[in-house]
Amino acid sequence: MPTTAFRCFLHLSLAIVHSSSYAASGQEQVQLSLIQQQLDTIERLATRAETVSTSEPNERYHFDYLRLTQDIQRIRQGVQNYLSPSRAQSRDPGGLSGDYRLDTPPAEPAP
């Protein structure tokens, strides 16, 4: 059962989204607002993971946090553009990368 504060937050979110949007139904707006909140959470978790990650020089692969952050931003912008379109049809700016593995360059041989 949602708490009163949580219900108030949902109603406030719905009111804000509803007043600035005309593209989505009320229930869809709520769901898309929740998606945006989850994207914020994922971004915070990725930032935290990046700060605690240790880069070993002998590791072949590393996680590409920058690319992940860029994809999250692209998704967030797409949802926001749908909720508050600036024109009748939105356009797809491009696909997501989806590949978050960085190859470590080979070490140079010692002289």
C-alpha positions as CSV (number, residue, x, y, z in Angstrom):
1,M,0.0,0.0,0.0
2,P,1.6,3.3,-1.0
3,T,2.3,5.8,1.7
4,T,0.5,9.1,1.8
5,A,3.8,10.9,0.8
6,F,4.3,8.6,-2.1
7,R,0.7,9.2,-3.3
8,C,1.2,12.9,-3.0
9,F,4.4,12.6,-5.0
10,L,2.7,10.6,-7.7
11,H,-0.2,13.2,-7.9
12,L,2.3,16.1,-8.0
13,S,4.3,14.3,-10.8
14,L,1.1,13.6,-12.7
15,A,0.0,17.3,-12.4
16,I,3.4,18.6,-13.5
17,V,3.6,16.2,-16.4
18,H,0.0,16.8,-17.4
19,S,0.3,20.5,-17.4
20,S,3.3,20.5,-19.6
21,S,2.2,17.7,-22.0
22,Y,-0.5,16.8,-24.3
23,A,1.0,13.8,-26.2
24,A,0.3,11.0,-23.7
25,S,-2.7,9.8,-21.7
26,G,-2.7,10.2,-17.9
27,Q,-1.8,6.6,-17.1
28,E,0.9,6.7,-19.8
29,Q,2.4,9.9,-18.4
30,V,2.6,8.3,-14.9
31,Q,4.4,5.3,-16.4
32,L,6.8,7.4,-18.4
33,S,7.5,9.6,-15.4
34,L,8.4,6.4,-13.4
35,I,10.7,5.4,-16.3
36,Q,12.5,8.8,-16.0
37,Q,12.9,8.3,-12.3
38,Q,14.3,4.8,-12.9
39,L,16.7,6.2,-15.5
40,D,17.9,8.7,-12.8
41,T,18.5,5.9,-10.4
42,I,20.4,3.8,-13.0
43,E,22.5,6.8,-13.9
44,R,23.4,7.3,-10.2
45,L,24.2,3.6,-9.8
46,A,26.4,3.7,-12.8
47,T,28.2,6.8,-11.5
48,R,28.8,5.1,-8.2
49,A,30.0,1.9,-9.9
50,E,32.4,4.0,-12.0
51,T,33.9,5.7,-8.9
52,V,34.5,2.4,-7.1
53,S,35.8,0.5,-10.2
54,T,39.4,-0.4,-10.2
55,S,41.2,-0.4,-13.5
56,E,43.8,-3.1,-13.5
57,P,46.5,-2.6,-16.2
58,N,46.4,-6.2,-17.2
59,E,42.6,-6.4,-17.7
60,R,41.7,-6.8,-21.3
61,Y,38.2,-5.2,-21.1
62,H,36.7,-2.4,-19.1
63,F,33.1,-1.2,-18.8
64,D,32.4,1.9,-20.9
65,Y,30.5,4.1,-18.4
66,L,30.6,7.1,-20.7
67,R,28.7,5.3,-23.4
68,L,26.2,4.0,-20.9
69,T,25.6,7.5,-19.6
70,Q,25.2,8.8,-23.2
71,D,22.6,6.1,-23.9
72,I,20.7,6.8,-20.7
73,Q,20.6,10.5,-21.7
74,R,19.4,9.6,-25.2
75,I,16.5,7.5,-23.7
76,R,15.7,10.2,-21.2
77,Q,15.5,12.8,-24.0
78,G,13.3,10.6,-26.1
79,V,10.8,10.2,-23.3
80,Q,10.9,13.9,-22.6
81,N,10.4,14.7,-26.3
82,Y,7.4,12.4,-26.4
83,L,5.9,13.9,-23.3
84,S,6.5,17.5,-24.5
85,P,6.8,17.4,-28.2
86,S,7.9,20.6,-30.0
87,R,6.3,19.5,-33.3
88,A,3.7,17.0,-34.5
89,Q,6.1,14.1,-35.2
90,S,9.2,13.2,-33.3
91,R,12.2,12.0,-35.1
92,D,14.6,9.3,-34.1
93,P,18.1,10.8,-33.6
94,G,19.8,7.5,-33.9
95,G,20.2,4.1,-32.2
96,L,21.7,3.2,-28.9
97,S,25.1,1.9,-28.7
98,G,24.4,-1.1,-26.5
99,D,28.0,-2.2,-26.4
100,Y,29.6,-1.2,-23.2
101,R,32.9,-3.1,-23.3
102,L,36.1,-1.2,-23.9
103,D,39.2,-3.0,-25.1
104,T,42.3,-2.2,-23.3
105,P,45.1,-1.2,-25.7
106,P,47.9,-3.7,-25.7
107,A,50.8,-2.7,-23.5
108,E,53.9,-1.4,-25.3
109,P,56.9,-3.7,-25.0
110,A,59.6,-2.5,-22.6
111,P,62.8,-1.3,-24.3
